[in-house]
Amino acid sequence: MGGSFQAAKSSFHVQFSFAVSFLYPGSSTPQLEISHAVTPHPGSVEVLHKPFLCHRRTKWGDLMLVHYEGFLERDGSMFHSTHKHNNGQPMWFTLGIREALKGWDRGLKDMCVGEKRKLTIPPALAYGKEGKGKIPPESTLIFNIDLLEIRNGPRSHESFQEMDLNDDWKLSKQEVKIYLKKEFEKHGAVVNDTQHDALVEDIFDKEDEDSDGFISAREFTYKHDEL
């Protein structure tokens, strides 16, 4: 029962991430420096463990399943752990679309399944001057992150092919609408036709670069590659 519920949540999360990334793709940003030095500002990445074999490395747009522990650098206190505070369940997120912290987007690229990293993230790439919950303002954060699984993200070529119903290598408004409606309804997110039409129009306003009424394979994947 628990596994089925978690799988359903993860599947819905993929579709929600697709809509978010389609509408609000991230911008190109440099990675944190990978180093073993203690450099809390501007941040660092330390590889704690790397598997002997690495068949795939993460890239922006990928879905990542991770376990993590988060600590305040100032006193070493833990503010969150998926092992302790998430019913022991790992967390899915999409890399590179600012779904998690900016420091995660920069520090978790080129990671292998089975790899463990320690990220030291300055306030500017975390919760800044405002803080959040147990995290005080201007806090440098430390995360120990284990990567369990990588899946194709919402802007992969596979996603494009699934939406391209007539295999003409371009997406019409009707194809995008059918895909979104099917996926949202599958997971219980009821959206009426007016809402779907508005969502599709917003997508095309942002993605149809040559205004020809279609989203080409290049238009669809270009921003994904540049995330």
VOZA-230392 format. One record per residue: residue in three letters; residue number from 1; z, y, x of N, C-alpha, C, O, CB in turn. Coordinates in steps of 0.05 Angstrom, whole numbers. Glycine has a CB too. Layout:
N
('ALA', NUM, (Z, Y, X), (Z, Y, X), (Z, Y, X), (Z, Y, X), (Z, Y, X))
...
# end
This chain:
227
('MET', 1, (0, -24, 17), (0, 0, 0), (0, 25, 17), (-16, 43, 14), (24, 0, -19))
('GLY', 2, (19, 26, 37), (21, 49, 54), (-4, 53, 70), (-14, 76, 74), (44, 47, 73))
('GLY', 3, (-16, 31, 81), (-40, 33, 97), (-64, 43, 80), (-79, 59, 90), (-47, 6, 109))
('SER', 4, (-66, 34, 55), (-88, 42, 38), (-85, 72, 32), (-105, 86, 32), (-88, 26, 12))
('PHE', 5, (-60, 81, 27), (-56, 109, 21), (-64, 126, 45), (-76, 147, 42), (-27, 114, 12))
('GLN', 6, (-55, 117, 68), (-61, 133, 93), (-91, 134, 97), (-102, 154, 106), (-47, 120, 117))
('ALA', 7, (-105, 111, 92), (-134, 111, 96), (-148, 130, 77), (-167, 143, 84), (-145, 82, 92))
('ALA', 8, (-138, 131, 52), (-150, 149, 32), (-146, 178, 40), (-164, 194, 38), (-138, 144, 4))
('LYS', 9, (-122, 184, 50), (-117, 211, 60), (-135, 218, 83), (-145, 241, 84), (-87, 215, 67))
('SER', 10, (-138, 199, 101), (-155, 205, 125), (-184, 209, 117), (-197, 227, 127), (-153, 182, 145))
('SER', 11, (-193, 193, 97), (-221, 196, 88), (-225, 222, 75), (-246, 236, 79), (-228, 173, 69))
('PHE', 12, (-206, 231, 58), (-209, 257, 45), (-208, 279, 66), (-223, 299, 63), (-187, 261, 24))
('HIS', 13, (-191, 275, 86), (-189, 295, 107), (-215, 300, 121), (-222, 322, 129), (-167, 287, 127))
('VAL', 14, (-231, 278, 125), (-257, 281, 138), (-274, 299, 121), (-287, 317, 133), (-270, 253, 141))
('GLN', 15, (-275, 296, 95), (-292, 312, 78), (-283, 341, 77), (-299, 359, 77), (-293, 300, 50))
('PHE', 16, (-256, 345, 76), (-246, 372, 76), (-253, 386, 102), (-261, 409, 102), (-216, 372, 71))
('SER', 17, (-250, 372, 124), (-257, 383, 150), (-287, 390, 151), (-294, 410, 163), (-250, 364, 172))
('PHE', 18, (-303, 373, 139), (-332, 379, 138), (-337, 405, 125), (-352, 422, 136), (-347, 357, 123))
('ALA', 19, (-325, 410, 102), (-330, 435, 87), (-320, 459, 103), (-334, 479, 105), (-316, 434, 60))
('VAL', 20, (-297, 456, 116), (-286, 478, 132), (-303, 484, 156), (-310, 507, 161), (-257, 471, 141))
('SER', 21, (-312, 463, 170), (-328, 467, 194), (-356, 477, 188), (-368, 492, 203), (-329, 442, 211))
('PHE', 22, (-366, 469, 165), (-393, 478, 156), (-392, 508, 151), (-410, 522, 158), (-402, 463, 131))
('LEU', 23, (-370, 517, 139), (-368, 545, 131), (-358, 563, 154), (-366, 586, 157), (-350, 548, 108))
('TYR', 24, (-340, 551, 171), (-327, 568, 191), (-327, 554, 218), (-306, 547, 229), (-298, 574, 183))
('PRO', 25, (-351, 550, 230), (-352, 537, 256), (-338, 554, 277), (-339, 578, 276), (-381, 532, 264))
('GLY', 26, (-326, 540, 296), (-311, 554, 318), (-330, 567, 338), (-354, 561, 337), (-293, 535, 332))
('SER', 27, (-320, 583, 355), (-336, 596, 375), (-331, 583, 402), (-311, 568, 406), (-330, 626, 377))
('SER', 28, (-350, 587, 421), (-347, 575, 447), (-324, 587, 462), (-323, 611, 465), (-373, 577, 463))
('THR', 29, (-306, 570, 473), (-284, 579, 488), (-279, 561, 512), (-285, 537, 511), (-258, 580, 471))
('PRO', 30, (-269, 572, 535), (-265, 555, 558), (-241, 537, 554), (-224, 542, 537), (-260, 572, 583))
('GLN', 31, (-240, 515, 569), (-218, 496, 567), (-194, 507, 584), (-197, 524, 601), (-226, 469, 577))
('LEU', 32, (-170, 496, 577), (-148, 501, 595), (-153, 487, 621), (-168, 467, 622), (-121, 490, 582))
('GLU', 33, (-142, 498, 642), (-146, 486, 668), (-131, 460, 670), (-107, 459, 664), (-137, 505, 690))
('ILE', 34, (-144, 438, 679), (-131, 413, 682), (-118, 413, 710), (-132, 415, 730), (-151, 389, 680))
('SER', 35, (-92, 411, 710), (-77, 415, 735), (-50, 401, 732), (-40, 396, 710), (-73, 444, 741))
('HIS', 36, (-38, 394, 755), (-11, 383, 756), (9, 404, 763), (33, 398, 764), (-10, 360, 776))
('ALA', 37, (0, 428, 767), (19, 450, 773), (33, 459, 748), (23, 456, 726), (4, 474, 786))
('VAL', 38, (57, 470, 752), (73, 481, 729), (64, 510, 725), (73, 528, 740), (104, 479, 734))
('THR', 39, (46, 514, 706), (35, 541, 701), (37, 547, 671), (18, 544, 656), (6, 543, 711))
('PRO', 40, (61, 555, 662), (65, 560, 633), (47, 582, 622), (42, 582, 598), (93, 566, 628))
('HIS', 41, (39, 600, 639), (20, 621, 630), (-2, 622, 651), (3, 628, 674), (35, 650, 628))
('PRO', 42, (-27, 616, 644), (-39, 615, 617), (-39, 587, 605), (-53, 584, 584), (-66, 626, 618))
('GLY', 43, (-26, 568, 615), (-26, 541, 603), (-39, 521, 621), (-53, 528, 640), (-40, 542, 576))
('SER', 44, (-33, 496, 616), (-43, 475, 634), (-46, 448, 619), (-34, 445, 598), (-26, 472, 658))
('VAL', 45, (-61, 430, 630), (-64, 403, 620), (-58, 384, 643), (-69, 386, 665), (-93, 398, 609))
('GLU', 46, (-40, 365, 637), (-33, 345, 657), (-39, 318, 645), (-30, 311, 623), (-3, 346, 665))
('VAL', 47, (-56, 302, 659), (-63, 275, 650), (-40, 256, 658), (-36, 251, 682), (-90, 266, 661))
('LEU', 48, (-25, 246, 638), (-3, 228, 644), (-12, 199, 647), (0, 184, 663), (18, 230, 622))
('HIS', 49, (-32, 192, 632), (-43, 164, 634), (-72, 165, 625), (-80, 178, 606), (-26, 144, 616))
('LYS', 50, (-88, 149, 640), (-117, 147, 633), (-124, 118, 635), (-118, 104, 654), (-134, 164, 653))
('PRO', 51, (-138, 108, 614), (-146, 79, 614), (-167, 73, 636), (-181, 91, 645), (-158, 71, 587))
('PHE', 52, (-167, 48, 645), (-186, 40, 666), (-215, 43, 656), (-232, 52, 671), (-181, 11, 674))
('LEU', 53, (-220, 36, 631), (-247, 39, 619), (-247, 61, 598), (-228, 63, 583), (-256, 12, 606))
('CYS', 54, (-268, 77, 598), (-270, 99, 579), (-299, 98, 568), (-318, 106, 581), (-264, 127, 592))
('HIS', 55, (-302, 88, 543), (-328, 85, 531), (-338, 110, 518), (-362, 113, 513), (-328, 62, 511))
('ARG', 56, (-320, 128, 512), (-328, 153, 498), (-307, 174, 504), (-283, 169, 504), (-330, 148, 467))
('ARG', 57, (-316, 199, 508), (-298, 222, 512), (-301, 241, 489), (-322, 244, 477), (-305, 236, 539))
('THR', 58, (-279, 254, 482), (-279, 272, 460), (-296, 297, 466), (-298, 306, 488), (-251, 280, 452))
('LYS', 59, (-309, 307, 445), (-323, 332, 446), (-317, 347, 421), (-308, 336, 401), (-354, 327, 449))
('TRP', 60, (-322, 373, 422), (-317, 390, 399), (-333, 380, 375), (-357, 374, 377), (-324, 419, 405))
('GLY', 61, (-319, 378, 352), (-331, 367, 328), (-322, 339, 322), (-326, 329, 299), (-361, 368, 330))
('ASP', 62, (-311, 325, 342), (-301, 298, 337), (-275, 298, 321), (-259, 317, 323), (-297, 283, 364))
('LEU', 63, (-271, 276, 306), (-245, 271, 293), (-228, 255, 312), (-237, 235, 324), (-249, 257, 266))
('MET', 64, (-203, 264, 316), (-185, 250, 334), (-160, 241, 319), (-149, 256, 303), (-177, 269, 358))
('LEU', 65, (-152, 216, 324), (-127, 206, 313), (-106, 205, 336), (-110, 192, 356), (-131, 177, 301))
('VAL', 66, (-84, 220, 333), (-65, 224, 355), (-36, 220, 345), (-30, 224, 322), (-69, 251, 367))
('HIS', 67, (-20, 211, 364), (9, 213, 362), (17, 235, 380), (5, 238, 402), (24, 186, 369))
('TYR', 68, (37, 251, 373), (45, 273, 391), (75, 279, 387), (87, 274, 366), (29, 298, 386))
('GLU', 69, (86, 291, 408), (113, 303, 407), (110, 331, 417), (97, 337, 437), (133, 286, 425))
('GLY', 70, (124, 350, 403), (123, 378, 410), (150, 388, 418), (170, 383, 405), (111, 395, 388))
('PHE', 71, (151, 404, 440), (177, 414, 451), (174, 444, 456), (153, 454, 462), (185, 399, 476))
('LEU', 72, (197, 458, 454), (198, 485, 463), (203, 485, 493), (221, 472, 503), (221, 501, 449))
('GLU', 73, (187, 500, 508), (190, 500, 537), (217, 513, 545), (229, 504, 565), (167, 516, 550))
('ARG', 74, (226, 532, 530), (250, 548, 538), (275, 531, 540), (292, 535, 558), (255, 570, 519))
('ASP', 75, (278, 511, 522), (303, 494, 523), (297, 464, 521), (316, 448, 521), (321, 503, 501))
('GLY', 76, (272, 457, 519), (265, 429, 518), (270, 415, 492), (267, 391, 490), (280, 414, 539))
('SER', 77, (278, 430, 471), (283, 418, 445), (258, 410, 431), (238, 424, 432), (299, 438, 428))
('MET', 78, (259, 387, 417), (236, 377, 402), (234, 390, 375), (254, 391, 360), (237, 346, 400))
('PHE', 79, (211, 401, 367), (208, 412, 341), (191, 395, 322), (192, 399, 298), (195, 440, 343))
('HIS', 80, (176, 376, 333), (162, 358, 316), (153, 333, 331), (147, 335, 355), (137, 372, 303))
('SER', 81, (152, 311, 317), (141, 286, 329), (129, 269, 306), (142, 265, 286), (164, 270, 343))
('THR', 82, (105, 260, 310), (93, 243, 290), (107, 216, 288), (107, 203, 267), (63, 238, 296))
('HIS', 83, (120, 208, 309), (135, 183, 309), (160, 185, 291), (167, 166, 278), (144, 175, 338))
('LYS', 84, (173, 209, 291), (198, 213, 277), (195, 227, 250), (210, 222, 231), (217, 228, 294))
('HIS', 85, (176, 246, 248), (175, 264, 226), (151, 260, 208), (147, 275, 189), (175, 292, 235))
('ASN', 86, (135, 240, 213), (110, 236, 197), (110, 207, 187), (88, 195, 186), (85, 242, 214))
('ASN', 87, (133, 196, 180), (135, 168, 172), (123, 149, 193), (114, 128, 186), (121, 164, 145))
('GLY', 88, (124, 158, 218), (113, 142, 239), (83, 140, 240), (72, 125, 256), (124, 114, 237))
('GLN', 89, (69, 157, 224), (40, 156, 222), (28, 176, 241), (37, 198, 243), (31, 161, 193))
('PRO', 90, (6, 168, 255), (-9, 188, 272), (-23, 207, 254), (-24, 204, 230), (-28, 173, 290))
('MET', 91, (-35, 227, 267), (-48, 249, 252), (-77, 252, 259), (-85, 250, 283), (-33, 276, 257))
('TRP', 92, (-94, 256, 239), (-123, 261, 244), (-127, 291, 245), (-114, 306, 230), (-140, 249, 221))
('PHE', 93, (-144, 300, 263), (-153, 328, 262), (-180, 330, 275), (-188, 312, 291), (-133, 347, 276))
('THR', 94, (-195, 352, 269), (-221, 356, 280), (-219, 375, 304), (-208, 397, 302), (-240, 368, 259))
('LEU', 95, (-230, 367, 327), (-228, 382, 351), (-249, 405, 352), (-273, 400, 346), (-232, 364, 376))
('GLY', 96, (-240, 429, 358), (-258, 451, 363), (-263, 469, 340), (-279, 488, 343), (-284, 440, 371))
('ILE', 97, (-251, 465, 316), (-255, 483, 294), (-230, 499, 286), (-228, 510, 264), (-266, 467, 269))
('ARG', 98, (-211, 499, 305), (-186, 514, 301), (-170, 503, 278), (-154, 517, 265), (-192, 544, 297))
('GLU', 99, (-173, 477, 273), (-157, 464, 253), (-128, 460, 262), (-110, 462, 247), (-169, 437, 245))
('ALA', 100, (-125, 455, 288), (-99, 454, 301), (-96, 479, 318), (-110, 499, 313), (-95, 428, 318))
('LEU', 101, (-78, 479, 337), (-74, 502, 354), (-98, 507, 372), (-113, 488, 379), (-49, 499, 372))
('LYS', 102, (-103, 531, 380), (-125, 537, 398), (-121, 522, 424), (-140, 513, 437), (-127, 567, 404))
('GLY', 103, (-96, 519, 433), (-90, 505, 457), (-97, 475, 456), (-104, 463, 476), (-61, 507, 464))
('TRP', 104, (-96, 464, 432), (-105, 436, 428), (-135, 435, 431), (-146, 417, 445), (-96, 425, 400))
('ASP', 105, (-149, 453, 418), (-179, 453, 420), (-188, 455, 449), (-208, 442, 456), (-190, 476, 404))
('ARG', 106, (-174, 471, 465), (-183, 474, 492), (-173, 451, 511), (-187, 445, 530), (-172, 501, 503))
('GLY', 107, (-150, 440, 504), (-138, 421, 522), (-144, 392, 517), (-136, 375, 533), (-109, 425, 522))
('LEU', 108, (-157, 385, 495), (-161, 357, 488), (-191, 348, 489), (-198, 327, 479), (-151, 352, 460))
('LYS', 109, (-208, 365, 502), (-236, 357, 505), (-238, 337, 528), (-222, 337, 547), (-253, 382, 510))
('ASP', 110, (-259, 320, 527), (-264, 300, 547), (-241, 280, 551), (-236, 271, 573), (-270, 314, 574))
('MET', 111, (-228, 273, 529), (-206, 255, 529), (-215, 227, 520), (-233, 225, 503), (-183, 265, 511))
('CYS', 112, (-203, 206, 531), (-211, 179, 525), (-190, 166, 506), (-167, 174, 507), (-213, 162, 551))
('VAL', 113, (-199, 147, 490), (-180, 131, 474), (-160, 117, 493), (-169, 105, 513), (-195, 111, 456))
('GLY', 114, (-135, 118, 487), (-115, 107, 505), (-104, 126, 526), (-85, 120, 540), (-126, 83, 519))
('GLU', 115, (-116, 150, 527), (-106, 170, 546), (-83, 185, 535), (-80, 189, 511), (-129, 189, 554))
('LYS', 116, (-65, 194, 553), (-42, 210, 545), (-42, 236, 562), (-45, 235, 586), (-15, 195, 549))
('ARG', 117, (-39, 259, 549), (-39, 284, 562), (-14, 300, 555), (-3, 298, 533), (-64, 300, 556))
('LYS', 118, (-6, 317, 574), (15, 337, 570), (3, 364, 570), (-9, 373, 590), (38, 334, 591))
('LEU', 119, (4, 379, 548), (-6, 406, 546), (16, 426, 547), (36, 423, 532), (-23, 409, 520))
('THR', 120, (14, 446, 564), (32, 468, 564), (16, 492, 552), (-3, 501, 565), (43, 475, 592))
('ILE', 121, (24, 502, 529), (8, 521, 514), (23, 547, 511), (45, 548, 499), (1, 510, 486))
('PRO', 122, (12, 569, 521), (25, 595, 519), (24, 606, 490), (8, 596, 474), (12, 616, 538))
('PRO', 123, (40, 626, 484), (41, 636, 456), (14, 645, 445), (8, 641, 422), (60, 660, 455))
('ALA', 124, (-3, 656, 462), (-29, 666, 453), (-47, 644, 443), (-65, 649, 427), (-43, 681, 476))
('LEU', 125, (-42, 619, 452), (-58, 597, 443), (-42, 579, 424), (-51, 557, 417), (-68, 581, 467))
('ALA', 126, (-18, 589, 416), (-1, 573, 397), (5, 591, 373), (-13, 597, 357), (25, 564, 412))
('TYR', 127, (30, 598, 369), (38, 613, 345), (44, 643, 350), (54, 657, 332), (62, 600, 332))
('GLY', 128, (39, 652, 374), (39, 680, 380), (65, 695, 375), (87, 684, 378), (18, 693, 365))
('LYS', 129, (62, 720, 367), (85, 737, 362), (100, 731, 337), (124, 738, 334), (76, 766, 361))
('GLU', 130, (87, 716, 318), (100, 710, 293), (118, 685, 293), (138, 684, 280), (79, 707, 271))
('GLY', 131, (110, 665, 310), (124, 640, 309), (118, 625, 283), (102, 634, 267), (154, 644, 312))
('LYS', 132, (131, 602, 279), (127, 587, 255), (149, 566, 252), (153, 550, 270), (99, 573, 255))
('GLY', 133, (163, 567, 229), (184, 547, 224), (205, 547, 246), (218, 567, 251), (172, 520, 221))
('LYS', 134, (208, 524, 259), (228, 521, 280), (219, 534, 306), (234, 534, 326), (234, 492, 285))
('ILE', 135, (195, 544, 307), (184, 555, 332), (188, 586, 332), (176, 600, 316), (154, 548, 335))
('PRO', 136, (204, 596, 350), (209, 625, 352), (184, 640, 361), (166, 628, 373), (232, 631, 371))
('PRO', 137, (183, 666, 356), (161, 682, 366), (159, 680, 397), (178, 676, 411), (164, 711, 358))
('GLU', 138, (134, 683, 406), (129, 684, 435), (138, 659, 450), (149, 661, 472), (141, 709, 448))
('SER', 139, (135, 636, 437), (143, 610, 449), (121, 596, 463), (99, 593, 452), (155, 592, 428))
('THR', 140, (126, 588, 488), (108, 570, 502), (116, 541, 493), (139, 534, 493), (110, 573, 533))
('LEU', 141, (95, 525, 486), (100, 499, 475), (90, 477, 494), (71, 481, 508), (86, 496, 447))
('ILE', 142, (103, 455, 493), (95, 431, 508), (90, 408, 489), (107, 402, 472), (117, 424, 530))
('PHE', 143, (67, 395, 492), (59, 373, 475), (53, 349, 492), (38, 351, 512), (36, 380, 457))
('ASN', 144, (64, 326, 485), (55, 300, 496), (38, 287, 475), (47, 281, 453), (79, 282, 504))
('ILE', 145, (12, 282, 481), (-7, 273, 461), (-21, 247, 470), (-31, 245, 492), (-28, 295, 456))
('ASP', 146, (-20, 227, 452), (-33, 202, 457), (-57, 200, 438), (-55, 203, 414), (-14, 178, 452))
('LEU', 147, (-81, 194, 449), (-105, 191, 433), (-109, 162, 426), (-111, 144, 443), (-130, 202, 449))
('LEU', 148, (-109, 157, 400), (-111, 129, 389), (-140, 122, 381), (-148, 99, 384), (-93, 125, 366))
('GLU', 149, (-155, 141, 371), (-182, 135, 360), (-199, 160, 360), (-189, 182, 356), (-179, 123, 332))
('ILE', 150, (-225, 156, 363), (-244, 178, 361), (-265, 170, 340), (-275, 147, 341), (-258, 184, 388))
('ARG', 151, (-271, 188, 322), (-293, 183, 302), (-313, 206, 303), (-306, 228, 311), (-281, 179, 274))
('ASN', 152, (-337, 200, 294), (-357, 222, 291), (-346, 243, 273), (-337, 237, 251), (-384, 211, 282))
('GLY', 153, (-348, 268, 281), (-338, 290, 265), (-357, 297, 243), (-379, 286, 240), (-333, 313, 282))
('PRO', 154, (-348, 317, 227), (-363, 325, 203), (-390, 337, 208), (-406, 339, 189), (-347, 344, 188))
('ARG', 155, (-397, 345, 233), (-423, 356, 238), (-439, 339, 257), (-456, 349, 273), (-420, 384, 250))
('SER', 156, (-434, 313, 256), (-449, 294, 273), (-477, 289, 261), (-482, 296, 238), (-434, 268, 276))
('HIS', 157, (-494, 277, 277), (-521, 269, 268), (-518, 249, 245), (-535, 249, 227), (-537, 258, 291))
('GLU', 158, (-498, 232, 247), (-494, 212, 225), (-489, 225, 199), (-499, 216, 178), (-471, 193, 232))
('SER', 159, (-473, 247, 199), (-467, 261, 174), (-493, 274, 163), (-497, 274, 139), (-446, 283, 179))
('PHE', 160, (-509, 285, 181), (-534, 297, 173), (-552, 276, 159), (-563, 281, 138), (-549, 309, 197))
('GLN', 161, (-555, 253, 171), (-572, 232, 160), (-562, 222, 133), (-578, 215, 116), (-574, 209, 180))
('GLU', 162, (-535, 222, 130), (-524, 213, 104), (-531, 233, 82), (-536, 225, 59), (-494, 210, 106))
('MET', 163, (-533, 259, 88), (-539, 279, 69), (-569, 282, 64), (-578, 290, 42), (-528, 306, 77))
('ASP', 164, (-585, 275, 84), (-614, 278, 82), (-626, 255, 66), (-636, 236, 77), (-627, 279, 111))
('LEU', 165, (-626, 258, 40), (-633, 236, 22), (-662, 228, 23), (-668, 205, 19), (-626, 244, -7))
('ASN', 166, (-680, 247, 29), (-709, 240, 30), (-719, 237, 59), (-743, 236, 63), (-725, 261, 15))
('ASP', 167, (-701, 237, 78), (-708, 233, 107), (-730, 252, 117), (-748, 244, 132), (-718, 205, 110))
('ASP', 168, (-728, 277, 108), (-748, 297, 118), (-737, 315, 140), (-749, 335, 148), (-758, 314, 95))
('TRP', 169, (-713, 308, 150), (-700, 322, 172), (-693, 351, 166), (-693, 368, 183), (-717, 321, 197))
('LYS', 170, (-688, 356, 140), (-678, 382, 132), (-662, 378, 106), (-669, 360, 90), (-701, 403, 128))
('LEU', 171, (-642, 395, 102), (-625, 392, 78), (-632, 414, 58), (-632, 438, 64), (-596, 394, 87))
('SER', 172, (-637, 405, 34), (-640, 424, 12), (-613, 431, -1), (-593, 417, 4), (-660, 413, -10))
('LYS', 173, (-613, 452, -17), (-588, 459, -30), (-579, 436, -49), (-555, 431, -51), (-591, 485, -47))
('GLN', 174, (-598, 423, -61), (-590, 401, -79), (-578, 378, -64), (-559, 365, -74), (-615, 392, -95))
('GLU', 175, (-589, 371, -40), (-578, 350, -24), (-549, 355, -15), (-532, 338, -16), (-596, 345, 0))
('VAL', 176, (-544, 380, -7), (-517, 388, 2), (-499, 387, -22), (-476, 378, -20), (-517, 416, 15))
('LYS', 177, (-508, 397, -45), (-491, 397, -69), (-484, 369, -78), (-461, 363, -85), (-505, 412, -92))
('ILE', 178, (-503, 351, -77), (-498, 323, -85), (-478, 310, -66), (-459, 296, -75), (-525, 306, -85))
('TYR', 179, (-481, 315, -41), (-463, 303, -21), (-434, 313, -25), (-415, 297, -27), (-472, 309, 7))
('LEU', 180, (-431, 340, -27), (-404, 351, -30), (-391, 342, -56), (-368, 334, -57), (-406, 381, -30))
('LYS', 181, (-407, 342, -78), (-396, 334, -104), (-387, 305, -104), (-365, 298, -114), (-416, 339, -126))
('LYS', 182, (-403, 287, -92), (-397, 259, -91), (-372, 254, -75), (-354, 239, -83), (-420, 243, -79))
('GLU', 183, (-369, 267, -52), (-347, 262, -34), (-321, 274, -45), (-300, 261, -44), (-352, 274, -7))
('PHE', 184, (-322, 298, -57), (-298, 309, -68), (-288, 294, -93), (-264, 289, -96), (-303, 338, -76))
('GLU', 185, (-307, 285, -110), (-299, 269, -133), (-288, 242, -125), (-270, 232, -138), (-323, 266, -152))
('LYS', 186, (-299, 230, -104), (-289, 204, -95), (-260, 205, -89), (-246, 185, -92), (-305, 195, -70))
('HIS', 187, (-251, 228, -79), (-223, 231, -70), (-206, 248, -89), (-185, 258, -81), (-222, 242, -42))
('GLY', 188, (-216, 251, -114), (-200, 264, -134), (-198, 294, -134), (-182, 306, -148), (-173, 253, -132))
('ALA', 189, (-215, 307, -118), (-216, 336, -117), (-237, 346, -137), (-261, 347, -130), (-221, 347, -88))
('VAL', 190, (-228, 353, -161), (-247, 361, -182), (-256, 389, -178), (-240, 408, -178), (-234, 357, -210))
('VAL', 191, (-282, 393, -175), (-294, 419, -171), (-317, 421, -191), (-334, 404, -191), (-303, 424, -142))
('ASN', 192, (-318, 442, -207), (-339, 445, -227), (-365, 454, -214), (-366, 462, -191), (-331, 464, -249))
('ASP', 193, (-387, 454, -230), (-413, 460, -220), (-415, 489, -209), (-428, 494, -189), (-434, 456, -242))
('THR', 194, (-401, 507, -223), (-401, 535, -213), (-389, 537, -186), (-399, 552, -168), (-387, 553, -233))
('GLN', 195, (-367, 523, -181), (-354, 524, -155), (-371, 511, -134), (-373, 520, -112), (-327, 510, -156))
('HIS', 196, (-384, 488, -141), (-402, 475, -122), (-426, 493, -115), (-433, 495, -92), (-413, 449, -134))
('ASP', 197, (-437, 506, -135), (-460, 524, -130), (-452, 547, -111), (-467, 554, -93), (-471, 536, -156))
('ALA', 198, (-428, 558, -115), (-418, 580, -98), (-414, 570, -70), (-420, 584, -50), (-392, 592, -110))
('LEU', 199, (-402, 545, -67), (-398, 534, -41), (-424, 529, -26), (-427, 535, -2), (-382, 507, -43))
('VAL', 200, (-444, 518, -40), (-470, 513, -28), (-483, 539, -20), (-495, 540, 2), (-488, 497, -48))
('GLU', 201, (-482, 560, -37), (-494, 585, -29), (-481, 597, -4), (-494, 608, 13), (-492, 605, -53))
('ASP', 202, (-454, 594, -2), (-440, 605, 21), (-449, 590, 46), (-452, 602, 67), (-410, 602, 17))
('ILE', 203, (-452, 563, 44), (-460, 547, 66), (-488, 556, 76), (-492, 559, 100), (-461, 517, 58))
('PHE', 204, (-507, 559, 57), (-534, 567, 65), (-535, 595, 76), (-551, 601, 94), (-553, 564, 41))
('ASP', 205, (-518, 613, 66), (-517, 640, 77), (-510, 640, 107), (-520, 656, 122), (-497, 657, 62))
('LYS', 206, (-493, 621, 114), (-484, 620, 142), (-500, 602, 160), (-502, 607, 184), (-455, 610, 142))
('GLU', 207, (-513, 581, 148), (-526, 561, 165), (-557, 562, 165), (-569, 552, 184), (-517, 534, 155))
('ASP', 208, (-569, 573, 144), (-598, 574, 142), (-608, 598, 158), (-614, 619, 147), (-608, 575, 112))
('GLU', 209, (-610, 594, 184), (-615, 617, 202), (-642, 630, 197), (-645, 654, 200), (-613, 608, 230))
('ASP', 210, (-663, 614, 190), (-689, 626, 186), (-695, 632, 157), (-717, 640, 150), (-711, 607, 197))
('SER', 211, (-675, 628, 140), (-677, 635, 111), (-700, 622, 97), (-713, 635, 80), (-678, 665, 108))
('ASP', 212, (-707, 597, 105), (-729, 583, 92), (-720, 566, 68), (-736, 552, 57), (-744, 566, 112))
('GLY', 213, (-694, 567, 62), (-684, 552, 39), (-675, 524, 46), (-668, 508, 29), (-704, 550, 18))
('PHE', 214, (-675, 517, 72), (-667, 490, 82), (-650, 493, 107), (-652, 513, 121), (-692, 472, 87))
('ILE', 215, (-632, 474, 111), (-617, 472, 136), (-630, 450, 153), (-628, 426, 146), (-587, 467, 131))
('SER', 216, (-643, 457, 175), (-656, 438, 191), (-636, 422, 208), (-612, 430, 209), (-676, 451, 210))
('ALA', 217, (-645, 400, 220), (-627, 385, 237), (-617, 402, 260), (-594, 400, 268), (-641, 360, 248))
('ARG', 218, (-634, 419, 271), (-626, 437, 293), (-605, 457, 283), (-585, 461, 297), (-650, 452, 304))
('GLU', 219, (-609, 469, 260), (-590, 488, 249), (-563, 475, 244), (-542, 487, 248), (-601, 501, 224))
('PHE', 220, (-564, 450, 234), (-540, 436, 227), (-523, 429, 252), (-499, 432, 252), (-546, 410, 212))
('THR', 221, (-537, 419, 273), (-522, 409, 296), (-518, 430, 318), (-502, 426, 336), (-536, 386, 307))
('TYR', 222, (-534, 452, 318), (-533, 471, 340), (-505, 482, 344), (-494, 482, 366), (-552, 494, 335))
('LYS', 223, (-492, 493, 322), (-466, 504, 325), (-446, 483, 332), (-426, 488, 346), (-457, 518, 299))
('HIS', 224, (-450, 458, 323), (-433, 436, 330), (-432, 432, 361), (-411, 428, 373), (-442, 409, 316))
('ASP', 225, (-456, 434, 373), (-457, 430, 402), (-445, 454, 416), (-435, 451, 439), (-486, 427, 411))
('GLU', 226, (-444, 477, 403), (-434, 501, 416), (-404, 506, 410), (-393, 525, 420), (-450, 524, 408))
('LEU', 227, (-392, 489, 394), (-364, 494, 386), (-346, 496, 411), (-321, 500, 408), (-354, 471, 369))
# end
